[in-house]
């Protein structure tokens, strides 16, 4: 995630939040010494970053590194026979 440089121009918007949400943001801002706007920007940036949706996305370096058959796991020696 690339954060804007300190000199980047910022434009303002107005959003309406439910009172409990705004209270939680204000409480967190007070506890962390940050502004509500900074917390909102952080959450928007986090939501815009690509999410990891699959095991393959978590482990791309391992994909294709295991040896073995491409067939599904079956035990050819043990088959159920109809009686």
NUKE-217827 format. One record per atom (N, C-alpha, C, O): residue in three letters; x, y, z. Coordinates in steps of 0.05 Angstrom, whole numbers, plus 32768, in hexadecimal, padded with zeros to 4 digits. Example, Ala and Ser with C-alpha at 12.3 -4.5 7.8 and 13.67 -1.06 7.14 Angstrom:
# NUKE-217827
Ala81087F8E809C
Ala80F67FA6809C
Ala81087FBE809C
Ala811D7FBE80A9
Ser81017FD3808E
Ser81117FEB808F
Ser81028001809D
Ser810C801780A1
***
This chain:
# NUKE-217827
Unk80117FE98000
Unk800080008000
Unk801280198000
Unk8024801B8011
Unk800D802A7FED
Unk801D80427FEC
Unk800D805A7FF7
Unk7FF780607FEE
Unk80198066800C
Unk800C807D8018
Unk801380968009
Unk802980987FFE
Unk800180AA8009
Unk800780C37FFC
Unk801E80D1800A
Unk802180CF8023
Unk802E80DF7FFB
Unk804480EE8007
Unk803881058018
Unk8021810D8013
Unk8047810E802B
Unk803D8124803D
Unk8035813D802D
Unk8025814C8036
Unk804281408016
Unk803C81588006
Unk802581537FF2
Unk801D81667FE4
Unk8019813B7FF1
Unk800481357FDE
Unk7FEB81467FE6
Unk7FE481497FFD
Unk7FDF81517FD1
Unk7FC781617FD6
Unk7FB0814F7FDE
Unk7FAB813A7FD2
Unk7FA181577FF2
Unk7F8A81487FFC
Unk7F7181597FF8
Unk7F7181717FFB
Unk7F5C814B7FF2
Unk7F4281587FEF
Unk7F30814C8003
Unk7F328135800B
Unk7F1D815B800D
Unk7F0B81538021
Unk7EF181488017
Unk7EE881508001
Unk7EE581368027
Unk7ECA812D8021
Unk7EBA812D803B
Unk7EC681308051
Unk7EA1812A803A
Unk7E9081298051
Unk7E82810E8051
Unk7E768107803D
Unk7E8381008067
Unk7E7480E78069
Unk7E6380E88082
Unk7E6A80F58096
Unk7E4E80DA8081
Unk7E3C80D88098
Unk7E3E80BC80A4
Unk7E3C80A88095
Unk7E4380BA80BD
Unk7E4780A080CB
Unk7E33809E80E1
Unk7E2B80B280ED
Unk7E2B808580E7
Unk7E1A808180FF
Unk7E29808A8118
Unk7E4180878119
Unk7E1B8094812B
Unk7E27809E8144
Unk7E3A80898151
Unk7E508091815A
Unk7E32806F8154
Unk7E44805C8160
Unk7E5F80598151
Unk7E748055815D
Unk7E5E805A8137
Unk7E7680578126
Unk7E888070812B
Unk7EA0806D812F
Unk7E7C8087812B
Unk7E8C80A0812F
Unk7E9880A0814B
Unk7EAF80A9814E
Unk7E898097815E
Unk7E938095817A
Unk7EAB8083817C
Unk7EBF80898188
Unk7EA9806B816F
Unk7EC08059816F
Unk7ED980658161
Unk7EEF8062816B
Unk7ED48073814B
Unk7EEB8080813D
Unk7EF78096814F
Unk7F0F80988151
Unk7EE680A6815C
Unk7EF180BB816D
Unk7F0080B08185
Unk7F1580BA818D
Unk7EF5809A8191
Unk7F02808D81A7
Unk7F1E8082819F
Unk7F31808581AD
Unk7F1F80758188
Unk7F38806A817E
Unk7F4C80818177
Unk7F64807F817D
Unk7F428096816B
Unk7F5380AD8165
Unk7F5F80B9817E
Unk7F7780BF817F
Unk7F4F80BC8193
Unk7F5880C781AC
Unk7F6D80B481B9
Unk7F8180BD81C4
Unk7F67809A81B8
Unk7F79808681C5
Unk7F94808481B6
Unk7FA8807E81C3
Unk7F948088819C
Unk7FAD8085818D
Unk7FBA809F8186
Unk7FD0809F817B
Unk7FAE80B5818C
Unk7FBA80CF8186
Unk7FB980D68169
Unk7FC980E6815F
Unk7FA680CA815A
Unk7FA480D0813E
Unk7F8980DE8139
Unk7F7880E0814B
Unk7F8680E88120
Unk7F6D80F5811A
Unk7F5980E0810F
Unk7F6180CB8105
Unk7F4080E78110
Unk7F2B80D68105
Unk7F2F80D480E7
Unk7F2C80BE80DB
Unk7F3680EA80DA
Unk7F3B80E980BD
Unk7F5280D680B6
Unk7F5080C880A2
Unk7F6780D580C6
Unk7F7D80C380C2
Unk7F7480A680C4
Unk7F7C809580B4
Unk7F6380A080D8
Unk7F59808580DB
Unk7F47807D80C3
Unk7F49806680BA
Unk7F37808F80BA
Unk7F25808980A3
Unk7F368085808A
Unk7F318072807B
Unk7F4A80968085
Unk7F5C8092806E
Unk7F6A80778070
Unk7F6C8069805C
Unk7F74806F8087
Unk7F818056808B
Unk7F6F803E8083
Unk7F77802C8076
Unk7F568040808D
Unk7F43802A8087
Unk7F3B80298069
Unk7F388013805E
Unk7F388040805D
Unk7F3280418040
Unk7F4980358030
Unk7F458026801D
Unk7F62803C8037
Unk7F7980328029
Unk7F7B8013802D
Unk7F818005801A
Unk7F75800A8045
Unk7F767FED804A
Unk7F617FDE803A
Unk7F657FC88031
Unk7F497FEA8038
Unk7F347FDE8029
Unk7F3A7FDD800B
Unk7F307FCC7FFD
Unk7F4A7FF08001
Unk7F507FF27FE5
Unk7F677FDF7FDD
Unk7F6A7FD97FC5
Unk7F767FD67FF1
Unk7F8D7FC47FEA
Unk7F827FA97FE3
Unk7F6D7FA07FED
Unk7F907F9A7FD1
Unk7F867F807FC9
Unk7F847F6C7FE0
Unk7F977F6A7FF0
Unk7F6E7F5F7FE1
Unk7F6A7F4B7FF6
Unk7F747F307FED
Unk7F757F2A7FD5
Unk7F7C7F208000
Unk7F857F057FFA
Unk7F6C7EF37FFB
Unk7F5F7EF08010
Unk7F657EE87FE3
Unk7F4C7ED97FE1
Unk7F507EBB7FE1
Unk7F3D7EAC7FE4
Unk7F697EB17FDD
Unk7F6C7E957FDB
Unk7F867E8B7FE7
Unk7F987E9B7FED
Unk7F887E717FEA
Unk7FA17E657FF4
Unk7FB77E6A7FDF
Unk7FCE7E6F7FE7
Unk7FB07E697FC6
Unk7FC47E6E7FB1
Unk7FD07E8A7FB3
Unk7FE87E8E7FAF
Unk7FBF7E9E7FBA
Unk7FC87EB97FBD
Unk7FDB7EBB7FD5
Unk7FED7ECC7FD5
Unk7FD67EAB7FE9
Unk7FE87EAC8001
Unk80027E9E7FFC
Unk80177EA68009
Unk80037E8A7FEB
Unk801B7E7A7FE7
Unk80227E767FCA
Unk80257E607FC0
Unk80267E8C7FBB
Unk802B7E887F9E
Unk80467E7B7F99
Unk804A7E6E7F84
Unk80597E7E7FAC
Unk80737E727FA8
Unk80737E537FAB
Unk80857E467FA2
Unk805E7E497FB7
Unk805B7E2C7FBA
Unk804B7E1E7FA4
Unk804D7E067FA1
Unk803C7E2D7F95
Unk802B7E227F81
Unk803C7E127F6C
Unk804F7E1D7F61
Unk80357DF97F68
Unk80427DE87F55
Unk805C7DDC7F5F
Unk806B7DCF7F50
Unk80627DE07F78
Unk807C7DD67F83
Unk807A7DBA7F8E
Unk808E7DAE7F96
Unk80627DAF7F90
Unk805E7D947F9B
Unk805D7D807F85
Unk80507D847F70
Unk806B7D697F89
Unk806B7D547F75
Unk80537D427F7A
Unk804A7D3F7F91
Unk804A7D357F66
Unk80347D217F69
Unk80227D217F51
Unk80257D307F3E
Unk800F7D0F7F53
Unk7FFC7D0B7F3D
Unk7FE87D237F3C
Unk7FE27D2F7F50
Unk7FDF7D297F24
Unk7FCA7D3D7F22
Unk7FAE7D327F27
Unk7F9B7D417F29
Unk7FAC7D177F29
Unk7F937D0B7F2F
Unk7F8A7D107F4C
Unk7F9B7D157F5D
Unk7F717D0F7F50
Unk7F687D137F6C
Unk7F727CFC7F7D
Unk7F787CE77F73
Unk7F737D017F96
Unk7F7E7CED7FA9
Unk7F6B7CD57FAB
Unk7F557CD77FB5
Unk7F757CBF7FA1
Unk7F667CA67FA3
Unk7F797C907FAA
Unk7F917C927FA5
Unk7F6F7C7C7FB6
Unk7F7F7C647FBD
Unk7F767C4E7FAA
Unk7F617C427FAE
Unk7F877C497F96
Unk7F7F7C367F81
Unk7F7E7C197F8D
Unk7F717C087F81
Unk7F8C7C147FA2
Unk7F8D7BF97FAE
Unk7F737BF27FBD
Unk7F6C7BDA7FBE
Unk7F667C057FC7
Unk7F4E7BFF7FD7
Unk7F367C0B7FC9
Unk7F327C237FC9
Unk7F277BFA7FBE
Unk7F0E7C027FB1
Unk7EF77BF47FBE
Unk7EFA7BDC7FC4
Unk7EE17C017FC2
Unk7ECA7BF47FCD
Unk7EBD7BE47FB6
Unk7EB67BEF7FA1
Unk7EB87BCB7FBB
Unk7EAB7BBA7FA7
Unk7E8E7BB67FAF
Unk7E887BB37FC7
Unk7E7D7BB57F9C
Unk7E617BB07FA1
Unk7E5E7B937FA9
Unk7E6A7B817F9D
Unk7E4F7B8E7FBE
Unk7E4B7B727FC7
Unk7E347B657FBA
Unk7E2E7B4D7FBF
***
